[in-house]
Amino acid sequence: MEPRTEDRPVTRHPVILTVLLAIVAAIAVACSPSAGALGAPPTPAITALPSDQATPSDAAPGTPSTAPSAEPTSAPSQPSDAPSGAPSATPTPSTGPTTGPTASPTPTGTTILRTYFVLGSFTGNDGIVPVLREVPATKAVARAAMNQLLAGPQGVELQGSPAMYSFIPEGTRLVDLTIDGGVATVLVSKEFAAASDNVRATTARAQVVYTLTQFPAIKQVRIGVGGSDPEPAAGRSDFQEIALPAIFVDRPAWGAAAGNPAHVTGLANVFEATFRVQILDGKGNVLADKQVMASCGTGCWGNFAADVPYTIGKAQYGTLRVFDLSAKDGTPESQTDYRVWLTPAG
């Protein structure tokens, strides 16, 4: 738009402006991505995102976006650091004496964090998976992530088949959270102790540990329940045998953008360290199938990273599927389906 001047005021062309605005609106609608409902792959599909629910943003705080993110936007190096993209607290020059303390600016926009919930399985392969959460921008990113975790699965996460759930007992509250020397000490209310059997109690703790250790400043976590002394510090590797599925995908998160090629990373403990990764479109059609090898297997956990290219005509929600082949008869096992956002290459 040309600058407004005295000899050419914008208000002299209301008809032209009306036509231009209509054209822009039509183009915006035509370019919007669509999300197709998932079809029926071998295991029940994950329910598509309702059409009236906005997709999560992967942009810097305050910037709108139409596609989900593959990563959290905040990675503080110490507890008090601001999330990426948050405004810095630069002091404003003063022209005279002040009458009281100056408040620090409030961060604006949003921050994308991860929480870890349990994804159900019809084949006994339940395990925790990462899920994105978009929250108002904050410097207290670890506290915000914990509060989102305690709120439990929501919306489309509960509508899948199988659905997500949490082993953290309902009503658990965050009492306090401090970080010192790479160790987060998180105090939760007495309701947390209701997860008493070994699997539930261990998985609930794994959800807390994995959620907090997404931040580089946190390597281990101590959990104190209902005013009791905090437990010994624990890290991610302490929960692999009980809390993780046999093939654990940490990137991309469930419901996040997969990218093209899809960059898939995580841990696996499968026969001979090999398994398969598939990409399926919104109708359940297989777009890509690739064998992947972890750094260890058959009784040990190994890291893996794979780039899986695929071809698709338009952006939509689809499925990232990981599974092992039975050493006995070659049938798929240890299968987990991750709902992901698929986009054309380039």
N, C-alpha and C positions, 0 to 999 in steps of 0.2 A: 504494500500500500504506500502511495506517495505521501510525503510529509504534509501535514495540514498547513496551508498558507492563507493569507488574507484574501488573495484573488481567486483561490480555488478551494473553498471550504468543502469538506466531505459531505456535509448535510445537504448540498444542492443536488445530490444524485441518489435519492432514496430508492428509486426503481432499480438502478444498476446494482446497488448494494443488496437489495432483496434477492435479485437473480443470482448474484455471486454466492451469497450465503446458501441458497438452495442447492447450487451445483456442488459446493464443498461438502454439504451434508450428505448428498447422494454418493459422492466418491468415498466418503468415510464409511458409509454403510456397506458399499460394494467391496471394500478392502478388508473388512473385519474377518478374522479367522473363524472357522466353524468347528464345532466339536461334535463328531458323530458318536452315536451310541455304539458301544462295543458289542460285537456279535457273540458267538458261542464257540470259543476255543475248547480244547479238551476238558479244561476245568472251568467252572462257572466264571463268567466275565465280571469285571468290575463295573459297577453302575456308572454311567456317564454323568458328568457334572450337569446339574440342572441349568437350563438356559437362562434363568434369572439370577444366577450366582456369578459374581465377577471372578475372573481368573486372577491368581496371585501375581504380584508384580515382582520383576527382577531388576527394576531400575533403581537408580540412586534415590534416596529419600526425597519425596516431593515431586518426582517425575513420573507421569502416568505411563503405563505399559499395557500391552494386550497379551503378552505371553508369560507363562510361569517362569520361575527361576530354577536354575540347577544348583545354586549355591546360596548360603546365607550371605547377607550383605555386611555383617559385622564380625570382625575378628580382633577384639581388643588385645593389646599386648600387656596390659595390666588392668586391674579392676576398675580404675577410674577413667580409662580411656573412652572417648566418644566413639560410637559406631561409625563405619565408613560412610561418608557423605553427610554427616551431621555438621551443622555450623560450628565453628570454633568460637570460644568465649572471648572474643577480642574486646578489650575495654574501649568504651566510647570516650573521646576527648571531652573534657569538662571545661566550661567557660566561667565557672564560678564555684563557690563552696557548695558542698552537698549537705543535705539535712539528714541523711541516713545511709545505710549500706546499699550498694547497687546490686540488684539481683542478677544472676547469670542468665543469659538468654536461654529460653526453652527450645530444645531441638524441635525442628519441624519436619514434616514428611513421615515416612515409614521406614521400618527396618525389617528385613526378612531373616528369621531365625529357624532353627531346627528343633523339633521335639521327636522323641522316639516312642512309638506305640507298638503294640503287638498286632501283627497281621495274622488272622486266622488261617487255618488250612484244613482241607478235607482229607489230607493224607498224613496227618500227624507231624507236619513240618512247620508248626507255629514258630514265630520268632519276631524279634523287634525289627522295625524298619524306620527310617527317617521320614519325617513329614515336615513340610514347610509351614511356617506361621508368619503372617505379616502383622506387625504391631506398630503402634505409634513410635516414632523415633525416640530413643532413650539412650542415656549413657550407661544405665544399669542393665546391660544386655543379658547377663547371666541370670539375674533376678527375673527379668521378663520371660526368658526361656523356661525357667522353673514354673512360673505362674501359668504359662501356656500348657506345660506338661500336666500340671495338676488339674487343669480344666478338662482334660480328657479328649478323646476323639470327637470330632464334630462334623456335621453336614455330610458331604459325600463319603467321608471316611467311614461313616456308620452304615451307609447304604449299599456298600459292596457285598458280594457274595463269593468268598467269605468276607466278613466285615472286620474292622479294626476294633480293638478293645485295649484296656489298660489294666495291669495288675496292681496299680497304685489304688488303694481303697478310696472310695468316694468320701468326700469330706475332709481329706488331708489338706492341711494348710501349711504354707511356707511361713516359718517363724523368723528365721534369720539366715543370712548367707554372707560369708566372708571369704576372701581369697588371700592366701599368704604363701609365698614361695612355691607357686605352682600347684598348691593344694587348696581346693574349695571345701569349706566346712559348711554344710547345709543342715539347718535344724528344721524339722518338720513336726507337726502336731501328732498327738498320740494315736490318731486314726490310722496312721501308716502301719502301726503294729498289727492291724487286723489281717495283713497278708502274712499268715503264720506258717503255712506249709512251705516246704523247701523251694518248690518251683515258683510259686507265687512270690514269696519273699525275695528270692534271688533275682527274678525277672524285674520286680518293682525297683530293686536297687540298681539293676542294669539300666533301666530306663532313665534314672536320675544321673548315673555316671556318664552314659553316652550323651545325654542332652547337655551336660555341663562341659564335657571335654571336647565339644565342637570348637571351643574357643582356645586358641594357642596358649593363653595365659594359664589354662587349667590342664594339668596332666593327671591328677588323681583327685578323689572325692572322699570326704569323711561325712557320714550321715549320723545325725543325732535325732532320736525319736522321743517325743513326749518329755523332754527335759532330761533325758538320760545322757551320759557321757557319749560323745561321738565315737562311732566304730573306727577301727583301723582304716587307714587310707587304702582305697582300691582304685584300679584303673580298668580300662576296657578289657584287657586280656583275662581278667579275673572272672568274666561272665560268659566267655565264649561257649562253653560246653552246654550250658542250660538255656541261655537267653537268645542265642542266635539260631536262625535257620541254617541248614547245611551249606547253603550258598547265600551269603549275606551281601547284598548290594548296598553300599553306602552312598554312592553317587551313580546316577542321579537319585534324588529323593523321590519317594512315592508322590505322584501328582505333579512333579516338576518337569522342566524342559529337558529332553534327552539330548538335544543337539543333533546335528547330522554332519559327520557320523556321530552316533551315540557313543559317548565316552563313559564306559562302565567300569567301576572299580569297587573293590571290596575284599572279602575273605571267603575262603571255601575250605571244607574238609570233606572231600569226596574221593571215591575210588580212583586211584592212579592220578589224582589231582586234575582230571579233565572233566569238563562239563560243557553244556551248550548254552548259547545266548540266542534268543530269537526276538525279532521286532515284528509285531502284528499291528495292522491298521485298525481303525475303528470298527470294522466289520469282522475282524478276526482273521483276515488274510495274512499269511506269513510273508513279510517283506524282506527279511534277512534271517539267516541261520548260520551261526559261526561256532566252531569249537574253540574253547578257551582253556588254558592250562594255568593253574595256580602254582605258586612257588613250592608248595608242599601238599601232600594228600595222603589218603588211606591211614587215618589215625592222627593226623596233625593238621593244623590250620596254616594255610598259605595265602599270601596276597595275590591278587590278580588285577590286571588292567587291560582293557580291550577297547579298540575303536571299531564300531560296527556300522558301516554305511548302509543306507537303505534308500529306496526311491519311493516318493509319495507325491501326489499331485497337489494337495492343499494341506494346510496345517489342521491338525485334529488331535484329539486324545486317542491314544492307542495303548498297547501293552508291551512292556519289556518283560520277557519271560526267561527265567533261568531254570535249568533242570539237569539232572544227572541221568545216565542210562544204566539200568540194572546190569550188574555183572553176570547175573543168572540168565536173563532172557532178553536183555536189551530194551525193556520197556522203560518209559520215563518215570523217574522218581525224584524226590526232593525238589519238587517244582514250586516256584514262587512267582506270582504275577504282580508286576509293578505297573500301576497306571502312570503313563507318562505323556507329555506333550510332544507330538511329532511335527516336524517342519520339513519342507523341501530343502534339498541341498543348495548351497551357495547363498 
